[in-house]
Amino acid sequence: MINMKGSTIIYNKIIYEKIELPKALQDETPRKESAEHKSLMQFFAYEHLPPHLQEYSKPFYELATLITLTLPRNPERTVALRKLLEAKDCAVRAKLFK
């Protein structure tokens, strides 16, 4: 899950600055996930992958979560998530490429 309290994320020695979340998303109140969120987010799961692939898949899960929590539900958000999923799949396959 996204750590919303820190100011940076470090993956493989690359530092990504975090964006400031809207005030409504900074609280610790649990949010009800929409059916769309649950159905698409199942494909961003990374825990089942070996550790050397998790490090490439996890950032996509975190970005998908951020998109789902911060953007309004509409067709463009769905397209963004689907394209992000395609990019995640490509990144994992690129790591496996021989």
N, C-alpha and C positions, 0 to 999 in steps of 0.2 A: 504494500500500500504506500501511498505517497506520504512522506513525512512533511507535514505542512508547517512545522515550526522552524526548521533549519533554513539557512540561506543558500546552501549549495548542495549539489549532488555530485558525488565522485564515482565514475565508472571507468575502470581501467586507466586511471591516472588522468582522465579528461574531466575537467570541472565544468558543470553546467550551472549557470545562475538560475535560481528559481524565480518565477514570476510572483508578484503579489496577488494573492487571491482576493476576490471580492469579500467584503466584510461579512456577509452572510455565510460564507464558507469557512471562515476562520474559527468558528466555534467548534466545540467537540460534540455537538448534538448528532446522534446517528441519523442518517438519512435513509428513507425508504427507496430502494432501488427499483427502477421501472423494469417492466418486462423486457423492453428493448436492451437496457443496460445488461441485464442478466444473460440474455440470449447471445449478445455479441461478446460480452466479456468472457464467456466460457472459452472462447478461442484465443484469448490473450493469456490464459493460465500458463505458468512457467514452472511451477513446483515439481511437475512430473519429469522435467527434463534433467539431464545430467548437469552438474555444476558448470562445466565449461560452455554449455549452451544457455543456461539460465542467465548468465551475465549479459548475453545479447538480447534475450527475450524480455527480461524484466523492465527495461526502460520503456518498451512499447506498452506494456501493461500499465505502467504508471502514467504515461501520456494519455492512454485511452481513458483511464479513470479521471484524469484532469479534464479532458474534453467532455466527458459525460456529466461531470459535476458542475462545470462552469459555462457550458454553452446551452442555449435553449434547444429543446427537442424539435427538430425539423429535418427535412430531407437532406440538407447540406451536412448536418452533423452526422447523419447515418452514412453518407458518402465518405466523410472524413474518417470515420471509424473503419469502414470497409477498406479504404485505401491504406490506412495505417496497418490493418491486419495483413494486407498483401505485402506491405513493406517488411513487417515482422517475419513473415514466412520466408521472404527472400533473404533477409539477413541471417536467419538460422541456417537456411540452405547454403548460403555463401560460406559460412563457417564449416559446414560439412563437405564442401566441394573438394574433390580430389583431383 
